[in-house]
Amino acid sequence: MVPKSVLNDLRRRITADLIAQRDLRHSIGDPNALEHLRNEIRSTPAPHPATQPILYALVRTMDQLQAVITWTGAVPLGMIYAEFEDVRRYKDAVELARSARIPIGIATTRIIKPGEEGLLKLVAASDPDAILIRNLAGLSFFKEHAPHLPLIADYAMNIANEVTAMIMADNGIHRMVPSYDLSWKQLSAMLTRFPAAFFETVIHQHMPMFHMEH
């Protein structure tokens, strides 16, 4: 049996000793690291900005693709992204878009587990004009196996600030879609801190709330 005051004193002394040991072992290397990163970002060269708005359309069926390639709206169509449930149809989609002389990008699946790189090989085999990247597995795979293909980072890459945008650009991403988690005010702020020509902003899409591999 010991008084509560003794236990409290023991707790305080142990806590003070643990903090002292932590400070000895884990000193902060650069307290201004974030500001140094932001200085690097300010020097990031911007891609050549478009002189007018460009529309990028995502399709999920061959019928939708057929409809989009006949687009005659006032805003020019820059590229079509194909996201099919059956990845074996991608080759047909690429052939159809090429026949209409419209660039086409192919989307990776949202979830890639170890040993499933064959799905990414099928995407590469369709010979698209670009790849819409949905995960880090796709980014590393196409950087290594198809370095000639332009890579576009989808919203699932969680690009929510200028530091993440710089990391994506340094890893070969040509354009990127900002995270859906950003409010309009936050998105506007990010576009003043990183070259806006890197970004594609989604203007209409059903908001996905949850994803699973099935």
Disulfide bonds with the S-S distance in Angstrom:
none
